[in-house]
Amino acid sequence: MQPLEDYLVIDFSQFLSGPSASLRLADMGARVIKIERLGVGDICRTLYTSNLIMNGESSVFHAINRNKESFEVDLKNEDDCEIVRELLKKADVMIHNFRPGVMERLGFDYKSVANINPNIIYGEISGYGTESEWKNKPGQDLLLQAVTGLTSLTGNADSGPVAMGLSIVDMLAGAHLAQGLLACLYRKAIKNEGGFVQISMMESAYDFQFETITTFMNDGGSLPERSKNNNANAYLGAPYGIYQTENGYLALAMGSIPQLAVLLGCEALENYIEISEAYDKRDEIKEILATHLLSDTTENWLSKLEPADIWCADVLNWNALMAHDGFKVLNMIQEVEMVDGYKYQTTRCPIRIDGELLFSSKGSPKLGQDNEKIIQEFITQNTTANA
């Protein structure tokens, strides 16, 4: 039995942040019913983040909405709204990620839902919170990366702001929502109390930077300075970064420059013996390293560095990673199947519980595929019982 088995989650969210939270709950056993707009559904069904269309819909929708059910409704229709209220009466958790004010207009804000189900745990994600003057701005990942300073940390000093290659703020906000919901589920099990969990993407992005922001605030307000070459962290000195080799790339984390000079056979590094020089002269050191590491293969450098316990790694693309035994042993890939028989490969839940991996063979739902079943289970039976 999975930890969240028998818990019911009603999920109004779309795009990435909210659905990533409900996906994690589903992976741990919760039953997740997606409330989707009539005829349209989750916008991610048609929001193509790549040129890959899977079974007629966006690959990102399939990736983040597997293991869920779809209930297609018109929330401007009072009969449909009444059906959703019946679902919410029986739900343990509700999730949404609409802009502030939207759920109030629809009648599904926290106060309204708590009136019909006082013990529900209500979770919401916004872009900028409900009080900020920015609250009505679009809560889109790239925009949040830009406005919270994240883009000033990536790339070399002369490269300008650089965005991360993933929708990182969406995923962080979803993870934070899942954490808050799980904490409230624990409290509910102990005290039988509901709760209201609020996450903003802006706060999640700030929290992601807690190390660097703490340094900034206690360093006289000096902005971080990225190194000119091979930058990987604005606050860390040489050799921290990724370097090209004769046949690939090599990642080097923190390490002693004099020790690297000996292990790599790099005489030019022997002059840097003071610990402070790793930061104060990091651009000089990185330039020397970058030139020297081009003279041999990644494999040969690793054979010298790894036995000495230097923090280093090969830089792999997905093809190389998935062919590696170190990846294969994790069993991270699973195949799921949709109701029409369409199968696709995706990642499994990364959490292990009691030593067991959490797999689910259920693919993403077709829009409205579960309407009849849900109405029969939650509405028709309830009407019959009250007759």
N, C-alpha and C positions, 0 to 999 in steps of 0.2 A: 504494500500500500504506500503510495507516494504521500509526502507530508501535507499537501494541500488538497488531497482528494476529498470530495464532497463539498468543497467551497465553490460558490458561484460568483463569477465576475461578470458584470455588465459593462462593456467597453464601448464608449462613444468615440474614442480617439481615432485619429487618422495620421497620415504621414509616418514619422518614424519614432518620435519620442514616447508617446503614450503606448502605441502598439509594441514597442520593445519591452516596456514594463509588463504588459499583459502576457506577452510571449514567455517571459521568465516565470510568471505565475502558472501559466499553462504547462510549462515544462516540469513544474514541481507538483503537478496533479490537479490544479484548479480547472474547472470548466469555464471557459471564456466564450461569451456570446458577444459578437461584434454587432453593434447597432449601426446599420449602414443606410445612407440616404437612398430613397426610392429612385431607381433607374440609373444612379450614378455610383453609389457606394463610396468606399474609402478613395480619396483622390489619388492615393498611391497605385490604385489599379491601372491608372492611365498616365501616371507621372513617370516617364521613362528616364531613369538615371543612366542608362546605357542604351545601346541599340539592340539589346536582347529582349525579345518578346517571348514569354513562356506561356504556352496554352492560351494565347490571346490577351495576356495581361503582363504588366511590368514585372521584371525579375525581382525588384525590391519588395513588391507586395508579397510575392510568394515566400521570400526569405523571412519576412518579419511577421507573417500572419498564419504560418502553419499551426496546426494543432488547435484551431479555433472554429467556432460556428458563426454563420452569418445570418442576421435577422434584418431583412430589408423593410424599412418603414418610411412613412411620410410624417415627419414631426410637426408639420403644419396641419395635419389631420387629427382631430381630437380623438377619434376612435383608435387610431394607431398609438397616440400618446397614452391612452388609457391602458392599452396592452403593455406598453413599456413600463408603466407604473406598476402593473401587476408583477412584472418580472423583478422590478426593483424591490418590491415588498419581500421577495424571497431571496434577494441577493445578499452576499456578504460584503462585496466590494463593488464600487462603481468608479470608472475612470473616464476622464475627458481631457482634451488639450485644446479647447477652443479659446479664443481671445476673451478677456474679461467682458462680461455683460451678455454674451451669447446664450449661456445656459439659463440665465435669469429670464431672458425673453422667451425661451422655450419652456420654462417652468421646471427645469431640471437642475437648478442650482442646489447648493448644499442644504440650505434651509428648507426648501421645498421637498427634497428627497428625504431628509431626516424626519420630516413631519409624518411621512408614510412608513418609514423604517428607521426608528431611532438608533438602532444598533448597527446600521450600515457604516462601512469605512469608505469614505468618499475621497478620491484622489484626483487632483487636477494639476496640469502643467500649463504654465503660461510662458510667454517669451520674456517679459520684463517685470513680472509681479502684477499685483492688482492696484498698487498705489502709485507707482512711478508715473511721471508725466509721459513716459514712453509706452505706457501699457497698451496702447492701441496700435503700436508698430508691429509689423509682421515678425513673428518669432521663427525666423528661418536660420538655419545653422550657420551659413557663411556670414550673415549679418551679425550674429552673436559673436562669432570668432573675431570679427573686425572690431566691434565696439568694446569688447572686454579686454583687448590687449593681447590676445593669443597670437595674432598674426605678427606681432613685433618680436616674437621669441624664436621663430623658425627661419631658416635660411641664413646666408652669410650677411655680413654687415652692409654690403653694398647692394643687396638684392631687393631691398624694400620689403614691405609687409608680405608674408607668405602664409597662405592658408594651409591647414592640414589636409591631407588627401582623403579624409574620412569625415562623415557627419558626426564629429566627436561630441559636440554639445548636445545633439539629440540623444545620443547613446548615454551620455552622462546623466542627463535629466531623467531618462527612463530608468536608469539604474538607481538613482536617488529616490524616485517615486516608489520603485519596488521595495527598497529598503524601508521607507516610511510605512508602506502598506503592511509589510511583514511585521514591523514593530507593533502596529496597531492590531493586527490579527492576534499577536501574542497577548496583548493587553485584553483584547476581547475574550480570549479563551480563559483568562484569569478572572476578569472583572465583569465580563459581559457588557462592555461599553463599546460604542461606535467611535468614530474619529474622523477628522478632517485633515488630510495631508495635502499641503500646497508646496509645489516646486516651481521655481522659475528657471528658465534656461540660463538667464544672466547669473543667478546665484550659483548654479552648477558650474558655469564656466569660471567664475571667480574661485570657487572651491578647488577646482582642478589645478589652479595655479597657487595653492596655498603656500608651497615652499618658496617660490620665487617672489610672491607678493610680501611674505613675511620678511624676506631679505631686503626687498625694496623699502619697506616701511621703516626698517631699523638700520638703514644705510644712508640716512640723510636725504632720502628722496631722490637718490641718483638713479636715473633710468638704466636698465640693463644694456650692456653693450655687447652685441654679437661679435664674435671673432671674424676676421676678414676671410679666413680660409677654413674649410671643413668644420663649420660651426654645427654643434649639436645641442649645446646648452650655454646660454648667455652667461651663466654664473660659474661655469666650470673651466678650469685651465686646461692646458695641453696635457696629454694628447687627445682629450675627449673629442671624438668625431669619427667620420667615415672617410676612408682613404682608398683611392684607386690603386690597384696592384697591376702586375704584368698581365693578369688574366681575369681580373674581377675586382672585388672590393673587400676591404677589411675594416671592421669596426673595432675601435680601441676606446675603452672606458678609462677610468682613472688609473694612473700608474706612475712609477718613478721614472723620471727622464734619464738619470744616470744608468739605471738598470736597463732601460730600453736601448740606450746607446750601446751597451755591451751585447745584449741579446741580438740586436739587429745588425751589429757590426757597423754602426753609423758614427764615425769619428766626429762629425760636425756637431753631434748632440753632446759630446763629452764636456763642452764648455759650460753647460747649464747645470750647475751643481746645487744652487740655492732652491729651496722649496718654493719660495715666493716667485721665482722666475717662471714657474709653470703657468701662472696667470699673467704676471706683468709682461712677460715676453712670449705669450702664447702664439701670437701670429708668426713670429720668427721661427719658433719651434715647429709649429704645424707646417710651415712652408718647407722646412728641412725634411720633416717626416714624409710629406707628400711626394717630394722628389725622390727620396730614398726608396720608398715602398714600391715605386714603379719598376724597380730593378729586378724584382723577383715575383714569384707566384704567391697567391693567397695561401695555398697549401704549405708552401715552404716557410712562410712567415709564421703560420699557425704552429708548425712543428717545432719552432724555436720558442714561441711565446707561451703556448699552453702548458708544457711541462714545468715552466717557471711560475705557473699560477698567475700569469698576467691576464687581466680581464679583456678578452678579445673574442671575436666571432666572425665567421664567414657571413657575407651578406647575400641572402638567398632570395630569389624570386619565388612565386608560388609553385611553379613547375618543379624547381629544385627542392623546395621545402617538402612538397607532397610525395616526392620520390625518396625522401630520407627516412631511414628506419626510426629516427627520433620522433618523427611526426606520425608515422604509421602506427607505432605502439600506443599512441593516445586514442586511436579509434574515434577521431573527431568528426568523421563524415558519416552521415546517415542518408538513407533514401526514404522519401515520403511519397505518399500517393493521394491524389485528389479523388473526389467522388466519381469523376468520369473516367478514372483509370490512368490519368496522366501522372507520370512519375518524374521526380527530379531529385537531384542530390543537393544537400545543404549541410550546414554545420549542426551539431547536436548542442544541447545545453552544456556549458562548461563546468557545471557543478556536480560533484560526487556526494552522495549521501549514504552513509553507512557502507562505504566502499563500492557502492553501485553507481554506474553511469545512468544518466537520465535520457533515454531515447523515446522518441514518439514517431510513429509511422504515418501519422495523419497530416496530410498536406493542407495547403490553404483552401478556404472555402470559396465556392462559386457565390456570386452575389445572391443573397436570399435563399440559398440552398436549404437552410434549416427552418424556414418559416413554418411550414406545416407541422413539423415535429415539435417545435417550441410552443406553438399555439395549442396543439393537442395536449402537451404535457403540462403547461403552466396556466393556460387560459380556459380551454374547454372543460377540463376536469374540475377546475375551480368553480366554473359556472354551474356545472352539474351538481357539485357538492352543496352549493348555496341555494339550489332550487327547492 
